[in-house]
Amino acid sequence: MVGSSGSCENCKQDLEVYCPEMIWILKTFGGYSENIVIDEHFAVLIPNSLPLHGAAPLLCAGITVYSPMMYYGLCKPGQHLGVVGLGGLGRVAVKFAKALGMKVTVISTSPSKKNEAVERLGVDSSFVAMGTMDGIINIVSGPHTLLPLINLLKTNEKLIAVGASTEAPEIPYIPLMMGRKLIGGSTARGMKETQEMVDFAAKQNIIVDIEVIPMNYVNTAMERLAKGDTKYCFVIDVANTLYSSF
């Protein structure tokens, strides 16, 4: 995000990402550049304690999970948070939640990720009873049913979607009504909260798990993404490999 109107109601509330005139960096040909000039309002200060390669994905994956946790109140010590999907966003959500003192359960269809969740990320359990969660961050983008997730929530609690599902899920209204539960959504937020998120990550030593690649590996990386042959976020070392790739 490198531009917005600056005058609409969303911009006035530090919600530039929801501005109808918001400008994505890729549309300015800045996504793979060595240098780009932008309005200082859209620049984020990266603290010296954060390595750039691990901090860069925070500006997407980090704010995408941090913002709904803050807005929907899923950020209090002792709360039980469910994270659906242990991909790039899921790992960051777990790290933020643990830094906030929350109990975390990862919900995944991949048994192979259980050990990583418990041993590497420090999640609290792989088993959860119905009606025990204070909130769920749903990162899954593939087709899936919402009913089992809704049943895990306590009364009055919420299921927040941050993964763009390829198929619209069926909404089970009766379980929502009987538990007065909420399904919500969120995307990245504005610049003020993005800086807040980066500062929090620096204080808690949170970075994104990544795989650094050279510029000439981009097409291969895209092929791996299409096949699901990935574990961590790709970060392109533009400065050191851009010209050596040609």
C-alpha positions as CSV (number, residue, x, y, z in Angstrom):
1,M,0.0,0.0,0.0
2,V,1.6,3.3,-1.1
3,G,-1.3,5.7,-1.5
4,S,-4.8,6.6,-0.6
5,S,-7.1,9.6,-0.9
6,G,-6.2,10.9,2.6
7,S,-9.7,12.5,2.9
8,C,-12.3,9.8,3.0
9,E,-13.9,8.5,6.2
10,N,-11.6,5.4,6.2
11,C,-8.5,7.5,5.8
12,K,-9.5,9.8,8.6
13,Q,-9.8,6.7,10.9
14,D,-6.4,5.4,10.0
15,L,-8.0,2.7,7.8
16,E,-6.2,3.5,4.5
17,V,-6.5,-0.1,3.4
18,Y,-10.2,0.3,3.1
19,C,-10.0,3.6,1.1
20,P,-11.7,3.3,-2.4
21,E,-8.6,5.1,-3.9
22,M,-6.0,2.9,-2.1
23,I,-3.0,2.1,-4.3
24,W,-1.2,-1.2,-4.2
25,I,2.6,-1.1,-4.6
26,L,2.6,-3.6,-7.4
27,K,0.6,-1.2,-9.6
28,T,3.5,1.3,-9.3
29,F,6.1,-1.2,-10.4
30,G,7.7,-1.0,-7.0
31,G,7.2,-4.6,-5.9
32,Y,10.5,-5.9,-7.2
33,S,12.5,-2.7,-7.3
34,E,15.8,-1.9,-5.6
35,N,14.5,1.6,-4.7
36,I,11.1,3.3,-4.7
37,V,10.0,6.8,-3.8
38,I,6.7,7.0,-1.8
39,D,4.9,9.5,0.4
40,E,6.4,9.3,3.9
41,H,3.0,8.5,5.4
42,F,3.2,5.1,3.8
43,A,6.7,4.3,5.0
44,V,7.2,2.0,8.0
45,L,10.2,2.3,10.3
46,I,11.8,-1.1,10.8
47,P,13.6,-1.1,14.2
48,N,17.3,-2.1,14.1
49,S,16.6,-5.2,16.2
50,L,14.5,-6.8,13.4
51,P,16.4,-8.4,10.5
52,L,15.0,-7.0,7.2
53,H,14.5,-10.5,5.6
54,G,12.4,-11.7,8.5
55,A,10.6,-8.4,9.0
56,A,9.5,-7.8,5.4
57,P,6.6,-10.3,5.4
58,L,5.3,-8.8,8.6
59,L,4.0,-5.9,6.4
60,C,1.6,-8.4,4.9
61,A,1.2,-11.6,6.9
62,G,1.9,-9.8,10.2
63,I,-0.6,-7.1,10.0
64,T,-3.2,-9.4,8.4
65,V,-3.4,-11.4,11.6
66,Y,-2.5,-8.7,14.1
67,S,-5.2,-6.3,13.1
68,P,-8.2,-8.7,13.7
69,M,-6.7,-9.8,16.9
70,M,-6.7,-6.2,18.2
71,Y,-10.0,-5.1,16.7
72,Y,-12.0,-8.1,17.8
73,G,-10.4,-8.2,21.3
74,L,-8.6,-11.5,20.7
75,C,-5.4,-10.3,22.5
76,K,-5.9,-10.7,26.2
77,P,-3.7,-12.9,28.4
78,G,-5.4,-16.2,29.3
79,Q,-7.8,-16.2,26.3
80,H,-8.0,-19.4,24.3
81,L,-7.4,-18.7,20.6
82,G,-7.8,-21.2,17.7
83,V,-5.7,-20.8,14.6
84,V,-7.0,-22.7,11.6
85,G,-4.1,-23.5,9.2
86,L,-0.4,-23.5,9.9
87,G,0.9,-21.7,6.9
88,G,2.8,-18.4,6.7
89,L,0.0,-16.4,8.4
90,G,-0.9,-19.1,10.8
91,R,2.7,-19.3,12.2
92,V,2.7,-15.5,12.7
93,A,-0.7,-15.6,14.4
94,V,0.6,-18.2,16.9
95,K,3.7,-16.1,17.6
96,F,1.7,-13.0,18.3
97,A,-0.9,-14.9,20.5
98,K,1.8,-16.5,22.6
99,A,3.6,-13.2,23.0
100,L,0.3,-11.7,24.3
101,G,0.0,-14.5,26.9
102,M,-2.8,-16.4,25.2
103,K,-3.5,-20.1,25.1
104,V,-3.3,-21.3,21.5
105,T,-4.6,-24.4,19.7
106,V,-3.7,-25.0,16.0
107,I,-6.4,-26.6,13.9
108,S,-5.0,-28.3,10.8
109,T,-5.8,-31.2,8.5
110,S,-2.0,-32.0,8.3
111,P,-0.9,-34.3,11.1
112,S,2.7,-33.7,10.1
113,K,2.4,-30.1,11.4
114,K,1.5,-31.2,14.9
115,N,5.1,-31.6,16.1
116,E,6.1,-28.2,14.6
117,A,3.1,-26.5,16.3
118,V,3.9,-27.9,19.7
119,E,7.7,-28.1,19.7
120,R,8.7,-25.2,17.6
121,L,5.9,-22.7,18.1
122,G,4.8,-23.6,21.6
123,V,1.1,-24.2,21.0
124,D,-0.7,-25.4,24.1
125,S,-2.7,-28.3,22.7
126,S,-3.7,-30.3,19.6
127,F,-7.0,-31.4,21.1
128,V,-9.9,-29.0,22.0
129,A,-13.4,-29.6,23.3
130,M,-16.5,-28.0,22.0
131,G,-17.4,-24.6,23.4
132,T,-14.0,-23.8,24.9
133,M,-12.5,-21.1,22.6
134,D,-12.7,-17.4,23.0
135,G,-12.0,-16.8,19.3
136,I,-10.7,-18.4,16.1
137,I,-8.6,-16.9,13.3
138,N,-9.4,-18.8,10.1
139,I,-6.6,-18.6,7.6
140,V,-7.7,-21.4,5.3
141,S,-8.3,-20.4,1.7
142,G,-9.5,-23.7,0.3
143,P,-13.1,-25.1,0.5
144,H,-14.0,-26.1,4.1
145,T,-17.0,-26.3,6.4
146,L,-17.5,-23.7,9.2
147,L,-19.8,-25.8,11.4
148,P,-17.1,-27.6,13.4
149,L,-15.3,-24.3,14.0
150,I,-18.4,-22.5,15.2
151,N,-19.1,-25.4,17.6
152,L,-15.6,-24.9,19.2
153,L,-16.5,-21.3,20.2
154,K,-17.9,-20.3,23.6
155,T,-21.1,-18.3,23.8
156,N,-20.8,-14.8,22.4
157,E,-17.5,-15.5,20.7
158,K,-16.3,-15.0,17.2
159,L,-14.8,-16.7,14.1
160,I,-12.7,-14.3,12.0
161,A,-11.9,-15.0,8.4
162,V,-8.6,-13.7,7.0
163,G,-8.1,-16.3,4.3
164,A,-9.9,-15.7,1.0
165,S,-11.8,-18.9,0.4
166,T,-11.9,-20.1,-3.2
167,E,-15.5,-21.2,-2.6
168,A,-18.1,-19.4,-0.5
169,P,-18.8,-21.5,2.6
170,E,-22.3,-22.5,3.7
171,I,-23.3,-20.5,6.8
172,P,-24.9,-22.6,9.5
173,Y,-27.3,-20.1,11.0
174,I,-28.8,-22.1,13.8
175,P,-25.5,-22.7,15.7
176,L,-24.7,-19.0,15.3
177,M,-28.1,-18.0,16.7
178,M,-28.1,-20.5,19.6
179,G,-24.7,-19.4,20.8
180,R,-25.0,-15.7,19.8
181,K,-21.8,-16.2,17.9
182,L,-20.2,-14.0,15.3
183,I,-18.5,-14.6,11.9
184,G,-16.4,-11.6,10.9
185,G,-13.7,-10.8,8.5
186,S,-10.6,-8.6,8.2
187,T,-7.8,-7.6,5.9
188,A,-4.6,-5.6,6.6
189,R,-5.3,-2.3,8.4
190,G,-3.8,1.2,8.1
191,M,-0.3,2.6,8.5
192,K,-0.7,3.6,12.2
193,E,-1.5,0.1,13.2
194,T,1.1,-1.4,10.9
195,Q,3.8,0.6,12.7
196,E,2.3,-0.5,16.0
197,M,2.5,-4.1,14.9
198,V,6.1,-3.8,13.7
199,D,7.2,-2.2,17.0
200,F,5.4,-5.0,19.0
201,A,7.2,-7.6,16.8
202,A,10.6,-6.0,17.5
203,K,9.9,-5.8,21.2
204,Q,8.9,-9.5,21.3
205,N,11.5,-10.6,18.8
206,I,8.9,-11.9,16.4
207,I,9.9,-12.5,12.7
208,V,8.2,-14.5,9.9
209,D,9.6,-17.9,9.1
210,I,11.0,-17.5,5.6
211,E,13.0,-19.0,2.7
212,V,15.3,-16.5,1.1
213,I,15.6,-16.9,-2.7
214,P,17.5,-15.1,-5.5
215,M,15.7,-13.1,-8.2
216,N,16.3,-15.7,-10.8
217,Y,14.4,-18.3,-8.7
218,V,11.1,-16.3,-8.8
219,N,9.5,-18.5,-11.6
220,T,10.4,-21.7,-9.7
221,A,9.0,-20.2,-6.5
222,M,5.7,-19.5,-8.3
223,E,5.6,-23.0,-9.6
224,R,6.2,-24.4,-6.1
225,L,3.4,-22.1,-4.8
226,A,1.0,-23.5,-7.4
227,K,1.9,-27.1,-6.3
228,G,1.7,-26.3,-2.6
229,D,5.4,-27.2,-2.3
230,T,6.2,-24.6,0.3
231,K,6.7,-24.4,4.1
232,Y,7.7,-20.9,4.7
233,C,7.2,-17.5,3.1
234,F,9.4,-16.7,0.1
235,V,11.6,-13.5,0.5
236,I,13.5,-12.3,-2.6
237,D,17.0,-11.0,-2.0
238,V,16.5,-8.2,-4.5
239,A,19.5,-6.0,-3.6
240,N,22.1,-8.8,-3.8
241,T,20.7,-10.8,-6.8
242,L,18.7,-8.5,-9.1
243,Y,21.5,-7.7,-11.5
244,S,23.4,-11.0,-11.2
245,S,20.3,-12.7,-12.5
246,F,20.6,-11.3,-16.0
